[in-house]
Amino acid sequence: MSFDSLLINTCDIVDRHTDDWSEETETIQLGIKCRIQYGNKWIRSYKGESVLSTALIFYKPTTSIGFQSRVRFDGRDHAVLNISKPQDSVAVHHLEVYVE
């Protein structure tokens, strides 16, 4: 079984930027293949705070996502709390993203 066959969900990744005229714009990556694993878990965020995560999302390692990104699924935007990049002896296998 391949890793791609485990990615049974989709979500959108929203990045907000400020353009040359100080207007806030959004760049949206639509329909990103992922796997959403729901469940409450206390984690340490990238800021070092202890926060409650409501879901863990698995992505392909080529997915472009950062800490300022928002993940849109279930009809609302979720903040990125932490990003992990597990790897084997050869390369990064996948991304694990904890969201609120």
C-alpha positions in Angstrom: 0.0 0.0 0.0 1.4 3.4 -1.0 1.3 6.5 1.1 -0.9 8.3 -1.5 -3.7 5.8 -0.9 -3.8 6.8 2.7 -4.5 10.5 1.8 -8.3 10.2 1.8 -9.2 13.8 2.7 -8.7 17.2 1.1 -8.3 20.7 2.6 -7.3 24.2 1.5 -4.1 26.0 2.6 -4.6 29.8 3.0 -1.6 32.1 3.1 -2.2 35.8 3.8 0.3 38.4 2.4 0.5 42.2 2.3 1.0 43.5 -1.2 2.8 46.7 -2.4 -0.1 48.9 -1.5 -0.4 47.5 2.1 -3.5 45.6 1.2 -3.9 42.2 2.6 -4.4 39.4 0.0 -4.8 35.7 0.2 -3.2 32.9 -1.7 -5.2 29.7 -1.5 -4.0 26.2 -2.5 -7.3 24.3 -3.2 -7.9 20.6 -2.7 -4.7 19.5 -1.2 -4.6 15.8 -0.6 -4.2 14.9 3.1 -5.3 12.7 5.9 -7.1 14.3 8.9 -6.9 12.5 12.2 -9.3 14.1 14.7 -8.5 14.1 18.4 -7.6 16.4 21.2 -4.0 16.4 22.3 -1.9 18.8 24.4 1.2 19.7 22.4 4.0 22.3 22.5 3.5 24.9 19.7 6.2 26.4 17.6 6.1 29.4 20.0 6.9 27.1 23.0 3.4 27.3 24.5 1.3 24.4 25.7 -1.8 24.3 23.5 -4.7 22.0 22.7 -4.6 20.6 19.2 -7.9 19.3 17.7 -6.5 17.5 14.7 -3.3 16.1 13.2 -3.0 16.4 9.4 -0.7 14.3 7.3 0.6 15.7 4.0 3.1 14.7 1.3 6.6 16.1 2.0 6.3 18.5 -1.1 3.4 20.4 0.4 4.1 24.1 0.9 2.8 25.1 4.4 4.2 27.4 7.1 3.4 28.6 10.6 1.5 31.7 9.3 -0.7 29.5 7.0 -4.2 28.6 7.9 -5.7 25.2 7.1 -9.3 25.3 5.9 -11.5 22.2 6.4 -14.9 21.5 8.0 -16.1 25.0 7.0 -13.6 27.0 9.0 -9.9 28.0 9.1 -7.6 26.4 11.6 -4.3 27.8 12.8 -1.1 25.8 12.4 0.4 25.0 15.8 3.3 22.8 15.0 4.9 21.1 11.9 6.9 17.9 12.1 8.9 16.3 9.3 9.5 12.6 10.0 12.2 11.0 7.9 13.7 7.6 7.2 17.4 6.9 6.3 16.9 8.4 2.9 14.5 11.4 2.9 11.6 13.2 4.6 8.7 10.8 4.4 5.7 13.1 5.1 4.6 16.2 7.0 2.6 16.1 10.3 0.8 19.3 11.0 -1.0 20.0 14.3 -3.9 22.5 14.1 -6.2 24.1 16.6 
